[in-house]
Each structure stands twice: as structure tokens, then as C-alpha cells.
Amino acid sequence: MSGQVPGAPGGPDVGTELSWHDVPSGLPARIETPRPGDPRLVRLSLNQRTVAGWSLAEAVTGTIKAGLGSIGVWREPLADIGLSAGKKLLDDSGLRVSSLCRGGFFTDPSTFAAAIADNRAAIDEAAALGAPTLVLVAGGLPGGDRDIAGARSRAADAIAELAPYAHERGVTLGIEPMHPIFAADRGVISTLEQALDIAEQFDASDVGVVVDSFHVWWEPDVLAQIARARGRIVSYQVCDWITPFPSDALLSRGMMGDGHVDFAALTAAVSAAGYTGDVEVEIFNADVWAADGDQVLATMARRYVELVQPYL
């Protein structure tokens, strides 16, 4: 099923005045920072990885201060605080949990059973937090293996094994295709088309797809595939594709507007496909991580209302 935002963000206007410069560029901001309570922020979610240096508690505080209504939680910082304490923190905050990142990594036969067990635990965590979606990254090629079709088949088999359990727990599995540069080491499912070929074998309430602008912007028929995904888009994640690439390709995600992605076209297509859920900003970038977290959220909010929100 497609994600849905149940209501507007709550809380008083607790935002603090921030300097009108974008981070990490330091360039003057093009628009003013939206204040808490601004209706344009109702669907904006902070994916926790964008502020990788923050604990879960710090990310929750920053999300509320920026006036956002939801947060995408990562399992590692959740484990640092513990599931029970993390659930209480999030429940008390009033924030929605837009997704839990991440499950998957199914492709190594030697660790397949352990991966299934870990993903069952991740499904339990998502259910406890009220996260509608567990984001799945398929995994890459095991060492010395060149059979990418076989690896994709193992990922599909794992999803088939997990789907009934996810159904019982009320969690939708979200298959995230990854850009082909990560096929060998991280994600053998490289296109939205491949992700949909797997997802369509299951009920839409059990298995859907994640549309991440960084990973799918290049796909030649991406708009047609997004239209095909109607009813199965369970998360929309945004960040930019920047060049030149840093030495670590994993850290090549940029703030929206700093790169090459056509957010207007992608966002309009996602909206036309019926997606009404939260929009997560997920950025892996050393310069962003080194910047002040509150400034990152202010830049994120400005870029979102300028480049993404008008097309929802």
C-alpha cells in the first residue's frame, strides 16, 4: 500500500533563528527558512542518516525544533538507546516514524539464515515503533561470486520468506533499488523495474518499493516505472547526485539543488502515482555530516519547500 500522512505536525513554534546560509556550501540561502507550523513542512521527514553524528535523542530534538512531523529511524542508533527507550522517546515526541532503515543483505548463502533472523528482528522493531515500512537493501555479490542473477534470486527468495511475517506484524517491506555502481558490494537490485518485478509477486500491503532520487534518477524509463508502481510506493527519499564524486562513492549524496536530479519531474510522478506519505531527506555526505545539525535541517527545509514540495 502507499504510505499516507495521518495529520499535520504538532508542537509550538520552538524554532530558533538561524543564519540564512546553506550548508555545507555557505552560500546565501535563496529563500527564508520555513518556521515550525508552516504547512509546507507537513510531509517532510528527517532520515536520521542525514545527521549521522546525532544520537536518536538529538535527532528527535532537532526534528521537533525544525518543525518537522516525522523522522526516519536507523537501527544502529536505535540499538544504542535500546528499543524500549527508543520507543518511549519517539512516542513521547509526537513524531511519526516514516520508515525504519534498514533490513536486507540477503545475498550471501553462508549468512542467509542469519539474515532472515536479523530481518525478522527488524520487522519487530518497525512494528514496535509504528513504522509503516522496513527499507530493504538487497546486498551485493558474495566474495568471488559473479552470478548477479543468482544473487537477485536469493534476495527475492528472502523477501518471499519474510513477507508473511511482515504481514502479521503490520509492516510493509520496501525494496530499495540502488544505483548500479553499488551492485557488486551493496545492492544487486539496480532499477525500479527490477524492484517492481519482485514486489508485484506479493500483495501491495506486504511488499512495495522505495523511490530514492539518488538511485533512480538516471533510469531511462523511470517515470513510466513510477507510474507502474502506483499503490506500491512505500517511501520517497530525496537527495541529489553531485559531481565530482568524492573518493568514497557512498558519500556522494548531496543536498537537493546541489547536483543533477530533476526533483520536479520525479516528485510530480511520485505524486501522480498516488503516494501521499512522508518525504525523507537521506544524505550520506562527509561535509553535511561535519556541519552543524540545526543548520543542516534549516537548509534541508529551505531546499525541500523550494524544489520538492511544490510538486507533491
C-alpha positions, 0 to 999 in steps of 0.5 A, a space after each residue: 500500500 502507499 504510505 499516507 500522512 495521518 495529520 499535520 505536525 504538532 508542537 509550538 513554534 520552538 524554532 530558533 533563528 538561524 543564519 540564512 546560509 546553506 550548508 555545507 556550501 555557505 552560500 546565501 540561502 535563496 529563500 527564508 527558512 520555513 518556521 515550525 507550523 508552516 504547512 509546507 513542512 507537513 510531509 517532510 521527514 528527517 532520515 536520521 542518516 542525514 545527521 549521522 553524528 546525532 544520537 536518536 535523542 538529538 535527532 528527535 530534538 532537532 526534528 521537533 525544533 525544525 518543525 518537522 512531523 516525522 523522522 526516519 529511524 536507523 537501527 544502529 542508533 536505535 540499538 544504542 538507546 535500546 528499543 524500549 527507550 527508543 520507543 518511549 522517546 519517539 512516542 513521547 515526541 509526537 513524531 511519526 516514524 516514516 520508515 525504519 532503515 534498514 533490513 536486507 543483505 540477503 545475498 550471501 548463502 553462508 549468512 542467509 539464515 542469519 539474515 532472515 533472523 536479523 530481518 525478522 528482528 527488524 520487522 519487530 522493531 518497525 512494528 514496535 515503533 509504528 513504522 509503516 515500512 522496513 527499507 530493504 537493501 538487497 546486498 551485493 555479490 558474495 566474495 568471488 561470486 559473479 552470478 548477479 542473477 543468482 544473487 537477485 534470486 536469493 534476495 527475492 527468495 528472502 523477501 518471499 520468506 519474510 513477507 508473511 511475517 511482515 504481514 502479521 506484524 503490520 509492516 510493509 517491506 520496501 525494496 530499495 533499488 540502488 544505483 548500479 555502481 553499488 551492485 557488486 558490494 551493496 545492492 544487486 537490485 539496480 532499477 525500479 523495474 527490477 524492484 517492481 518485478 519482485 514486489 508485484 509477486 506479493 500483495 501491495 500491503 506486504 511488499 512495495 518499493 522505495 523511490 530514492 532520487 539518488 538511485 533512480 534518477 538516471 533510469 531511462 524509463 523511470 517515470 513510466 516505472 513510477 507510474 507502474 508502481 502506483 499503490 506500491 510506493 512505500 517511501 520517497 527519499 530525496 537527495 541529489 547526485 553531485 559531481 565530482 564524486 568524492 573518493 568514497 562513492 557512498 558519500 556522494 549524496 548531496 543536498 537537493 539543488 546541489 547536483 543533477 536530479 530533476 526533483 520536479 519531474 520525479 516528485 510530480 510522478 511520485 505524486 501522480 502515482 498516488 503516494 501521499 506519505 512522508 518525504 525523507 531527506 537521506 544524505 550520506 555526505 562527509 561535509 553535511 555530516 561535519 556541519 552543524 545539525 540545526 543548520 543542516 535541517 534549516 537548509 534541508 527545509 529551505 531546499 525541500 519547500 523550494 524544489 520538492 514540495 511544490 510538486 507533491 
